[in-house]
Amino acid sequence: MKLILITYPDCFESEALILNELFDKYTFGLHLRKPGASEREICQLLDQIKPAHYSKIVIHNHPEIARVYGIRIHTSGVFRDKIEGAVSTSFHSIEEAMQYDGVYEYVFLSPIFSSISKYGYEKNWNRGELMNFLQKDRKTELIALGGIDENRITEVAEMGFDGCALLGAVWSNTNELDVIRSNFSNIYCNYQKLNHK
């Protein structure tokens, strides 16, 4: 099962430090998503991340940065028909995921549970329908996003997802490094248990 960490939406001091530390210690993919950041700010962050970790990074909606740094790209819905070569995208319905099966390496489905980082962003899935869809033969991997913390990872695996993406459960609306370290470590511990069953 894949484990993906999505960056905190805003840039903050010591972000590269904590990302390098997590990369050095754990095995996971990173989605670099900074909707309000300038290209310069994004490049400054990438310049501080060890190049050895670039292969683990997927950037959202910046094809030129992806080309310069040799990293892969994720396309959001508004850019879906404008960016070529994207490895992933995001959907909020089973119908969309079915329509694009085989187009991407993997897609995010969200919100699977009520969001931790976005107030009022509630789950909108019928569990039975979702599990039925997840059991079908697919060419594209499905990654659960939304409301996933250390206690939800097992449930995500049991539902049949190919992976999960983390956001609010790690960053907790804080840039305190000790809190981020602890949050990620606790989640990763349960993730490892799943992969060793």
TIBALO-214616 format. One line per 4 residues: number of its first residue (from 1); their letters; for each residue x, y, z of C-alpha. Coordinates in steps of 0.5 Angstrom, whole numbers, padded with zeros to 4 digits, always signed. Layout:
<recs>
NUM	a	X:Y:Z ~ ...
</recs>
This chain:
<recs>
1	mkli	+0000:+0000:+0000 ~ +0003:+0007:-0002 ~ +0003:+0012:+0003 ~ +0003:+0020:+0001
5	lity	+0005:+0026:+0005 ~ +0002:+0032:+0002 ~ +0005:+0039:+0004 ~ +0003:+0044:+0009
9	pdcf	-0001:+0049:+0004 ~ +0003:+0055:+0006 ~ +0011:+0055:+0006 ~ +0014:+0056:+0013
13	esea	+0021:+0056:+0016 ~ +0024:+0049:+0017 ~ +0020:+0046:+0012 ~ +0026:+0043:+0008
17	liln	+0029:+0041:+0015 ~ +0023:+0037:+0017 ~ +0022:+0034:+0010 ~ +0029:+0032:+0009
21	elfd	+0029:+0029:+0016 ~ +0023:+0025:+0014 ~ +0025:+0023:+0008 ~ +0032:+0020:+0011
25	kytf	+0028:+0016:+0016 ~ +0022:+0014:+0013 ~ +0019:+0011:+0006 ~ +0014:+0015:+0003
29	glhl	+0012:+0019:-0003 ~ +0011:+0027:-0002 ~ +0006:+0031:-0006 ~ +0008:+0038:-0006
33	rkpg	+0002:+0043:-0006 ~ +0003:+0050:-0005 ~ -0003:+0053:-0008 ~ -0001:+0060:-0006
37	aser	+0006:+0060:-0007 ~ +0010:+0063:-0012 ~ +0014:+0059:-0017 ~ +0020:+0062:-0014
41	eicq	+0018:+0060:-0007 ~ +0017:+0053:-0009 ~ +0024:+0053:-0012 ~ +0027:+0055:-0006
45	lldq	+0024:+0050:-0002 ~ +0026:+0045:-0007 ~ +0033:+0047:-0007 ~ +0033:+0046:+0000
49	ikpa	+0031:+0039:-0001 ~ +0036:+0034:-0002 ~ +0036:+0032:-0010 ~ +0037:+0024:-0008
53	hysk	+0029:+0025:-0005 ~ +0027:+0028:-0012 ~ +0025:+0022:-0015 ~ +0020:+0021:-0009
57	ivih	+0016:+0028:-0010 ~ +0010:+0030:-0015 ~ +0009:+0037:-0016 ~ +0002:+0040:-0017
61	nhpe	+0001:+0044:-0023 ~ +0007:+0047:-0025 ~ +0010:+0043:-0031 ~ +0016:+0048:-0032
65	iarv	+0018:+0047:-0025 ~ +0017:+0039:-0026 ~ +0022:+0039:-0032 ~ +0027:+0043:-0029
69	ygir	+0028:+0039:-0023 ~ +0026:+0032:-0026 ~ +0020:+0031:-0022 ~ +0013:+0028:-0023
73	ihts	+0007:+0032:-0024 ~ +0000:+0032:-0021 ~ -0006:+0036:-0025 ~ -0012:+0039:-0021
77	gvfr	-0018:+0038:-0025 ~ -0018:+0045:-0027 ~ -0011:+0044:-0031 ~ -0013:+0037:-0033
81	dkie	-0014:+0038:-0040 ~ -0008:+0043:-0040 ~ -0002:+0039:-0037 ~ +0001:+0033:-0041
85	gavs	+0005:+0027:-0038 ~ +0001:+0028:-0031 ~ +0002:+0021:-0026 ~ -0004:+0023:-0022
89	tsfh	-0010:+0027:-0021 ~ -0016:+0028:-0016 ~ -0023:+0026:-0016 ~ -0029:+0027:-0012
93	siee	-0034:+0021:-0015 ~ -0033:+0014:-0017 ~ -0036:+0016:-0024 ~ -0030:+0021:-0025
97	amqy	-0025:+0015:-0023 ~ -0028:+0010:-0027 ~ -0028:+0015:-0033 ~ -0021:+0016:-0033
101	dgvy	-0019:+0009:-0031 ~ -0012:+0008:-0034 ~ -0010:+0015:-0036 ~ -0006:+0016:-0029
105	eyvf	-0002:+0012:-0025 ~ -0006:+0013:-0019 ~ -0012:+0018:-0017 ~ -0014:+0021:-0010
109	lspi	-0021:+0020:-0008 ~ -0023:+0025:-0003 ~ -0026:+0026:+0002 ~ -0026:+0019:+0004
113	fssi	-0027:+0021:+0012 ~ -0029:+0028:+0014 ~ -0023:+0032:+0013 ~ -0018:+0034:+0019
117	skyg	-0015:+0040:+0015 ~ -0022:+0043:+0012 ~ -0027:+0045:+0016 ~ -0034:+0043:+0014
121	yekn	-0031:+0038:+0008 ~ -0035:+0032:+0010 ~ -0035:+0025:+0007 ~ -0040:+0024:+0001
125	wnrg	-0039:+0016:+0000 ~ -0043:+0010:+0001 ~ -0039:+0005:+0004 ~ -0042:-0001:+0000
129	elmn	-0042:+0003:-0006 ~ -0034:+0005:-0005 ~ -0032:-0002:-0003 ~ -0036:-0005:-0009
133	flqk	-0032:+0000:-0014 ~ -0025:-0002:-0010 ~ -0026:-0009:-0011 ~ -0027:-0008:-0019
137	drkt	-0021:-0009:-0024 ~ -0017:-0003:-0025 ~ -0011:+0000:-0029 ~ -0011:+0006:-0024
141	elia	-0009:+0006:-0017 ~ -0014:+0009:-0012 ~ -0011:+0013:-0006 ~ -0016:+0015:+0000
145	lggi	-0015:+0022:+0002 ~ -0019:+0026:+0007 ~ -0019:+0025:+0015 ~ -0014:+0020:+0015
149	denr	-0010:+0019:+0021 ~ -0007:+0013:+0025 ~ -0013:+0010:+0027 ~ -0016:+0010:+0020
153	itev	-0010:+0007:+0016 ~ -0013:+0000:+0017 ~ -0020:+0002:+0015 ~ -0017:+0005:+0009
157	aemg	-0013:-0002:+0007 ~ -0019:-0006:+0009 ~ -0024:-0002:+0004 ~ -0019:-0004:-0001
161	fdgc	-0015:+0002:-0003 ~ -0008:+0002:-0006 ~ -0006:+0007:-0001 ~ -0007:+0013:+0003
165	allg	-0005:+0021:+0003 ~ -0004:+0025:+0009 ~ -0005:+0032:+0011 ~ -0008:+0035:+0017
169	avws	-0006:+0029:+0021 ~ +0001:+0030:+0020 ~ +0001:+0038:+0020 ~ -0004:+0039:+0025
173	ntne	-0004:+0047:+0023 ~ +0003:+0048:+0026 ~ +0010:+0048:+0024 ~ +0012:+0046:+0031
177	ldvi	+0017:+0040:+0029 ~ +0017:+0036:+0035 ~ +0009:+0035:+0034 ~ +0010:+0034:+0026
181	rsnf	+0015:+0029:+0028 ~ +0011:+0025:+0033 ~ +0005:+0026:+0028 ~ +0008:+0022:+0022
185	sniy	+0012:+0017:+0027 ~ +0005:+0015:+0030 ~ +0002:+0014:+0023 ~ +0008:+0011:+0020
189	cnyq	+0008:+0006:+0025 ~ +0001:+0003:+0024 ~ +0002:+0004:+0016 ~ +0008:-0001:+0017
193	klnh	+0004:-0006:+0021 ~ +0000:-0006:+0015 ~ +0005:-0008:+0010 ~ +0008:-0013:+0015
197	k	+0002:-0017:+0015
</recs>
